[in-house]
C-alpha cells in the first residue's frame, strides 16, 4: 500500500485533502509541527480520528526560531510571518518524517489562490524548492489546476479523483465536509500568532534582545497588556483571572510581582527582558512607582486617592502606597 504524509495546519482544508487521498486506498499519516507561534493541541487528534487517520504532533520550536524566524530568506509578510520560508521548512521536516516512516510522498491542504501571497503558483514552486522534495508534493484540493506531480505520473495517486478548487470561497469545502460526514473542524481563522500585529511588536523586542529562544519569555507575550518602560524593561499586566494566574506562573526569579493589596485587580510583573544583561536585581525606584501606578489604574482602586500595592520578590513582600494613574496618564501598551 502506498503511504503518504500530509501536513495538518489545523483547518478543514487539511482534513479534506487527507481524506481525499485516504479514499483512494492510500495509507495517510498526518503530522502537525508545533512551535510557540502556531500548532494544534491533542484535541486535534479527534478530528483525524473521525476519518480514520492518525495525527502526530511534533514540537520544533527551537529549530524553527533559529533557522526560520530570525532570518527568513524570503522575508516577512505584513507582520513577523515568514510564510514562504515557513511553508518550505514545514515540508522539509515532513519530508524527513516521510523518509523515517517509509512513505512515498507528501501532501498538503493548500488551495490555489486561497491566500494570495503564499498560495499562488509562483509561491508554491518556491516552497517546493525550499523543501528539497520538489515533484513529490501533492495538493489534492487544487491538483487539477497544477502540473502533475511524480506520485500522479507514477500512478501512486489517481489524478482523476483530485480536485480543482481555487480562490477564497469555502462553499465547496463545506459541501465536501457534509458529503463525507466530517463535522468536527474549526471555523476558518488565522492560527499563526506571527500574523498578529500586537504579538509581532512584542516578539520583535525579544528578537532584538535575545539570540536563543526563551520559551517562557515567548509564552508571556500572549498574555496581558505590555508596557515598554525603557528599551529593556517591560511591565506585563493581566487582564483577567486566568491571565493573572498564568503571569504569576511564568514569573522569573528576577521579576518583580506587583499586585494591589486592598482591592481586586490584576497581577503584573516587572521584567528585564534580556536575562544576560548586567542587571543587579534591583529596579529603579521611579520605574517601580510608575509600574505600581499603572497596575493600580487597572484595579478596583483606580478611583481612590491612593492604592496599597504589594511588591513581591524572592518570597519577600513590601507594601507601598501609590496614586493610581488616570487613563490620560497611562502610556499606550504594546
VMD Tcl script that draws the C-alpha trace (Angstrom):
set ca {
  {0.00 0.00 0.00}
  {1.25 3.47 -0.90}
  {1.93 5.60 2.16}
  {1.74 9.41 2.28}
  {2.47 12.12 4.83}
  {0.00 15.00 4.93}
  {0.63 18.28 6.73}
  {-2.14 19.38 9.07}
  {-2.37 23.14 9.58}
  {-5.37 22.96 11.90}
  {-8.19 23.68 9.44}
  {-10.76 21.94 7.28}
  {-8.69 22.01 4.05}
  {-6.08 19.67 5.50}
  {-8.75 17.26 6.70}
  {-10.34 17.18 3.26}
  {-7.03 16.69 1.45}
  {-6.07 13.82 3.74}
  {-9.48 12.19 3.33}
  {-9.35 12.58 -0.45}
  {-6.17 10.50 -0.53}
  {-7.36 8.02 2.07}
  {-10.48 7.31 -0.01}
  {-8.14 6.14 -2.80}
  {-6.76 3.46 -0.50}
  {-3.58 5.39 0.32}
  {-2.21 4.93 3.85}
  {-2.19 8.52 5.10}
  {-0.36 9.77 8.20}
  {-0.97 13.36 9.30}
  {1.67 15.50 11.02}
  {1.48 18.88 12.68}
  {4.58 20.84 13.62}
  {4.16 22.79 16.83}
  {6.01 25.97 17.85}
  {5.24 28.73 20.38}
  {3.65 30.65 17.49}
  {1.34 28.05 15.96}
  {0.31 24.44 16.24}
  {-2.58 22.32 17.40}
  {-3.25 20.57 20.70}
  {-4.06 16.95 21.37}
  {-7.78 17.55 20.73}
  {-6.94 17.81 17.03}
  {-6.25 14.08 17.03}
  {-10.01 13.57 17.40}
  {-10.63 15.43 14.16}
  {-8.49 12.97 12.25}
  {-9.94 10.03 14.15}
  {-13.30 10.77 12.51}
  {-11.73 9.92 9.12}
  {-9.55 7.10 10.44}
  {-6.19 8.84 10.04}
  {-3.55 9.11 12.80}
  {-2.15 12.56 13.66}
  {1.33 13.08 15.08}
  {2.21 16.40 16.75}
  {5.93 17.21 16.64}
  {7.45 20.13 18.58}
  {10.13 22.00 16.61}
  {10.09 25.33 18.48}
  {13.81 25.90 18.99}
  {14.75 24.84 15.47}
  {12.04 26.98 13.90}
  {13.11 30.04 15.91}
  {16.78 29.85 14.98}
  {16.52 28.62 11.38}
  {13.43 30.44 10.10}
  {12.04 33.19 12.28}
  {15.24 35.11 12.96}
  {16.47 35.34 9.36}
  {13.92 34.24 6.74}
  {15.39 34.05 3.25}
  {12.20 35.43 1.67}
  {11.44 37.96 4.38}
  {8.29 38.59 6.38}
  {4.69 39.24 5.46}
  {2.76 42.16 6.88}
  {3.97 41.38 10.40}
  {6.53 38.77 11.53}
  {5.11 35.93 9.46}
  {7.83 34.35 7.26}
  {5.21 32.45 5.25}
  {7.31 31.29 2.28}
  {10.24 30.12 4.41}
  {7.85 28.64 6.95}
  {5.97 26.53 4.40}
  {9.21 25.30 2.89}
  {10.56 24.39 6.31}
  {7.38 22.52 7.29}
  {7.58 20.47 4.10}
  {11.28 19.78 4.67}
  {10.52 18.48 8.16}
  {7.60 16.47 6.79}
  {9.96 15.01 4.19}
  {12.36 13.95 6.93}
  {9.46 12.21 8.66}
  {8.35 10.68 5.34}
  {11.74 9.01 4.91}
  {11.76 7.89 8.54}
  {8.44 6.00 8.22}
  {8.95 4.82 4.64}
  {6.26 6.91 2.98}
  {6.38 7.78 -0.73}
  {5.18 11.38 -0.99}
  {3.84 14.45 0.79}
  {0.53 16.25 0.61}
  {-0.96 19.50 1.91}
  {-4.37 21.11 2.12}
  {-3.29 24.20 0.21}
  {-5.85 25.73 -2.14}
  {-4.58 27.75 -5.09}
  {-5.37 31.44 -4.55}
  {-6.91 30.99 -1.09}
  {-4.08 33.08 0.34}
  {-2.96 35.37 -2.49}
  {0.60 35.89 -1.24}
  {1.58 32.37 -0.18}
  {-0.68 30.13 -2.26}
  {-0.13 31.35 -5.81}
  {1.67 29.19 -8.36}
  {4.97 31.02 -8.03}
  {4.99 30.77 -4.22}
  {4.07 27.10 -4.31}
  {7.02 26.44 -6.63}
  {9.43 28.36 -4.38}
  {8.18 26.41 -1.36}
  {8.76 23.11 -3.17}
  {12.33 24.08 -3.99}
  {12.99 25.14 -0.40}
  {11.68 21.84 0.90}
  {14.03 19.67 -1.14}
  {11.11 17.49 -2.26}
  {10.07 19.19 -5.50}
  {7.79 16.95 -7.52}
  {6.77 14.84 -4.54}
  {4.25 17.27 -3.02}
  {0.61 16.64 -3.95}
  {-2.00 19.32 -3.32}
  {-5.19 17.25 -3.71}
  {-7.66 20.12 -3.48}
  {-6.12 22.10 -6.36}
  {-4.17 19.39 -8.20}
  {-6.12 19.71 -11.46}
  {-5.02 23.36 -11.71}
  {-1.35 22.45 -11.23}
  {1.21 20.41 -13.14}
  {1.05 16.64 -12.46}
  {3.39 15.53 -9.69}
  {5.60 12.44 -9.64}
  {3.09 10.50 -7.47}
  {0.38 11.24 -10.04}
  {2.59 10.40 -13.02}
  {3.68 7.14 -11.40}
  {0.10 6.18 -10.61}
  {0.51 6.26 -6.82}
  {-2.34 8.79 -6.83}
  {-5.31 8.78 -9.19}
  {-5.26 12.32 -10.59}
  {-8.80 11.84 -11.87}
  {-10.07 11.77 -8.29}
  {-8.34 15.02 -7.30}
  {-9.98 18.46 -7.37}
  {-9.73 21.91 -8.93}
  {-10.53 24.21 -6.01}
  {-9.28 27.78 -6.13}
  {-9.93 31.14 -4.54}
  {-11.16 32.17 -1.12}
  {-14.71 30.81 -1.24}
  {-15.24 27.93 1.18}
  {-18.54 26.69 -0.29}
  {-17.11 23.58 -1.97}
  {-15.09 22.66 1.12}
  {-18.21 22.84 3.30}
  {-20.12 20.77 0.76}
  {-17.43 18.07 0.80}
  {-17.39 18.03 4.60}
  {-21.15 17.44 4.66}
  {-20.88 14.75 1.98}
  {-18.16 12.86 3.87}
  {-19.69 13.33 7.32}
  {-16.86 15.49 8.62}
  {-18.49 17.54 11.36}
  {-15.66 18.29 13.79}
  {-13.48 21.03 12.33}
  {-12.55 24.57 13.41}
  {-14.04 27.65 11.79}
  {-11.73 29.44 9.33}
  {-9.32 31.68 11.23}
  {-5.70 32.72 11.29}
  {-3.96 30.24 13.56}
  {-0.49 31.78 13.40}
  {0.30 34.41 16.02}
  {3.05 35.79 13.80}
  {0.34 37.35 11.62}
  {-0.97 39.33 14.62}
  {0.33 42.90 14.76}
  {0.31 43.21 18.56}
  {2.06 39.91 19.15}
  {4.60 40.69 16.43}
  {5.51 44.02 18.01}
  {6.08 42.29 21.32}
  {8.07 39.49 19.74}
  {10.31 41.91 17.85}
  {11.66 43.16 21.19}
  {12.55 39.57 22.14}
  {14.26 39.03 18.80}
  {16.24 42.24 19.23}
  {17.40 41.36 22.74}
  {17.99 37.60 22.65}
  {19.87 35.21 20.38}
  {18.22 32.00 21.59}
  {14.61 31.04 22.21}
  {13.35 31.54 25.76}
  {10.04 29.67 25.72}
  {8.56 31.30 28.87}
  {9.52 34.71 27.50}
  {7.60 33.96 24.30}
  {4.61 32.49 26.16}
  {4.15 35.64 28.20}
  {3.90 37.69 25.01}
  {0.47 36.10 24.53}
  {-0.82 37.47 27.83}
  {-1.96 40.78 29.23}
  {-1.15 44.40 28.50}
  {2.52 45.15 27.81}
  {4.19 48.46 28.64}
  {7.74 49.19 27.49}
  {9.14 51.34 30.28}
  {12.60 51.57 28.72}
  {14.36 49.64 25.93}
  {14.98 46.63 28.18}
  {12.28 46.84 30.88}
  {8.77 45.53 30.41}
  {5.64 45.61 32.55}
  {3.07 42.89 31.85}
  {-0.38 43.45 33.39}
  {-3.03 40.71 33.46}
  {-6.49 41.39 32.03}
  {-8.48 38.69 33.82}
  {-8.17 35.99 36.46}
  {-6.83 33.36 34.06}
  {-4.13 35.73 32.76}
  {-3.22 36.74 36.31}
  {-2.55 33.12 37.24}
  {-0.61 32.47 34.04}
  {1.53 35.58 34.51}
  {2.36 34.60 38.09}
  {3.31 31.09 36.94}
  {5.62 32.50 34.25}
  {7.39 34.91 36.60}
  {11.17 34.52 36.76}
  {13.24 34.80 39.92}
  {14.49 38.25 38.88}
  {10.98 39.57 38.08}
  {9.10 41.85 40.47}
  {5.49 40.74 41.00}
  {3.11 43.65 41.57}
  {-0.44 43.35 42.97}
  {-2.92 45.75 44.57}
  {-3.32 44.55 48.17}
  {-6.62 46.05 49.27}
  {-8.77 45.86 46.11}
  {-9.39 43.29 43.36}
  {-7.13 43.86 40.39}
  {-4.51 42.47 38.07}
  {-1.30 40.65 38.73}
  {1.68 42.15 36.92}
  {5.37 41.50 36.59}
  {8.17 43.97 36.02}
  {10.86 42.32 33.93}
  {14.26 43.00 32.44}
  {13.84 41.33 29.05}
  {17.41 40.37 28.32}
  {18.40 37.95 31.11}
  {22.07 38.22 30.09}
  {22.29 41.94 30.75}
  {24.28 43.11 33.78}
  {21.10 43.67 35.79}
  {21.85 43.81 39.51}
  {18.40 42.61 40.53}
  {17.16 45.97 41.76}
  {14.78 48.06 39.67}
  {14.93 51.84 39.66}
  {12.56 53.26 42.29}
  {10.88 55.57 39.77}
  {10.17 52.65 37.43}
  {8.72 50.65 40.35}
  {6.43 53.52 41.41}
  {5.32 54.14 37.84}
  {4.62 50.44 37.32}
  {2.63 50.24 40.56}
  {0.57 53.26 39.49}
  {-0.22 51.56 36.17}
  {-1.28 48.35 37.95}
  {-3.47 50.35 40.35}
  {-5.10 52.11 37.42}
  {-6.44 48.73 36.19}
  {-7.67 47.67 39.66}
  {-10.83 48.48 41.59}
  {-8.75 51.09 43.43}
  {-8.45 53.19 40.27}
  {-10.67 55.99 41.65}
  {-9.04 56.07 45.09}
  {-6.62 58.75 46.17}
  {-4.11 56.03 46.99}
  {-3.84 52.29 46.49}
  {-1.96 49.84 48.65}
  {0.32 47.85 46.37}
  {2.33 44.71 47.07}
  {5.83 44.30 45.65}
  {6.78 40.62 45.79}
  {10.19 39.15 45.04}
  {12.04 36.11 46.29}
  {9.45 35.40 48.97}
  {9.62 38.89 50.48}
  {6.71 41.35 50.32}
  {6.92 45.12 50.51}
  {3.88 47.40 50.73}
  {3.82 50.84 49.17}
  {1.08 53.43 48.71}
  {0.68 54.91 45.26}
  {-1.73 57.17 43.43}
  {-3.32 55.30 40.50}
  {-2.72 56.80 37.08}
  {-5.65 58.29 35.22}
  {-6.49 56.92 31.74}
  {-4.89 60.05 30.25}
  {-1.65 59.47 32.18}
  {-1.41 55.78 31.29}
  {1.05 55.04 28.48}
  {-0.03 53.14 25.40}
  {0.50 49.42 25.60}
  {2.40 47.40 23.03}
}
mol new
graphics top color blue
foreach p $ca { graphics top sphere $p radius 0.5 }
foreach p [lrange $ca 0 end-1] q [lrange $ca 1 end] { graphics top cylinder $p $q radius 0.2 }
display resetview
